[in-house]
């Protein structure tokens, strides 16, 4: 064959099925980790910095795994060895985390869990680019969104369902309820089995064959301007130092040290790129970051506002709903745990609506195009989060989750459809890992800013943090209009939807 063959529906189904398990673990983490932290004694303004494990591990792990998987070829293939290692480690972490006897152990297990999930997740994104021709890639990413939605529905509902089956939903101080413990154990088994199905039911093309079929334009890398890198490095380092000094001098929230560290780290990366030589992982990753395609730079802004909003939602929904709609901030009370279970239902609902949206979005793209479709979906999500300010009856929050679900499905598919055609086959993994920077960095910024904003400007009310997230989603939708829309991706999505 002189071009990559198209795959059947069931072949695409099998290659994406593992995402059901990955998202099962991810959804259990999102819906229950704040609850576990509060149960083990964390104060509300400590929650964001404890959550820093999730984005920071992704920032480090994904580009490294992408770089390594681009250069891997074994009897199990190119990406599938990483699927297997990540799945085994994630399962072990899910079994152990709800048994944590102390807050610092639970925080450490979150690092292990998120690193392990990222080891599997990053190659799954590159897997679609490896296996599918350009016109089928939007379908592949939409299929991943479908499984993300389905897996998350069941995972988010588990504590709620177990409570209705008679499993204990409360426990003594410092103890995680049985509903959460059993949900994590079941989730570990599902994750391992789902990823295992993709491993045994798919094959991979050798790197030489992928290179021959490559449809992406050649990326031209101009010589590095080392003087400019030095100037930028000094500027970013100075910005980080000034922010750190302001935290000390004005007694600002110490979580702002995270943001200062990010600024300084980017400055150091500029100096590192200026001096590194040869084909080593750090030089390659930093060089690819510096020379990323123009579409990726445009999408970086969209991703920033999207994932800032999502991180706010994951952190503060439990506190907002239990405090405002169920009237309790005490993790040992029945009202708090009833509200926390209802948050699981809400998270299940938005993921269920996302699974439905994954089937609607191709038709939306056919009519509106990739950019306008993403704008519409992001605005729907923003309105959904803003509605928490005005809805009193927690049952009506299910309606809010319709908009959040459409935004979630869109965020998980359309940016990748916009990006995929410009990535060369030899660097599909590393660029998917680098693209994760623009998912991780906004979460780190959120972890450093949200606690400060909550205490300084938002009256200490978690529901106001959800409103900030809603505004951020609307801004993300508007920013996507600046992104160049690849015609091949649009035509491919329309063709698959027809």
Secondary structure by P-SEA (a helix, b strand, c coil): cccbbbbcaaaaaaaacaaaaaaaaaaaaaacaaaaaaaacccccccccccaaaaaaaaccaaaaaaaaaaccccccccaaaaaaaaaaaaaaaacccccccaaaaaaaaaaaaaaaaaaaaaaaaaaaacccccaaaaaaaaaaaaaaaaaaaaaaaaaaaaaaccccccccccccaaaaaaaaaaaaaaaaaaaaaaaacccccaaaaaaaccccbbbbcccaaaaaaaaaaaaaaaaaaaaaaaaaacccccaaaaaaaaaaaaaaaaaaaccccccaaaaaaaaaaaccaaaaaaaaaaaaaaaaaaaaaccaaaaaaaccccccccccaaaaaaaaaaaaaaaaaaaaaaaaaaaaaaaaacccaaaaaaaaaaaaaaaaaacccccccccccccaaaaaaaaaaaacaaaaacccccccccaaaaaaaaaccccaaaaaaaacaaaaaaccccccaaaaaaaaaaaaaaaaaaaccccccaaaaaaaaaaac
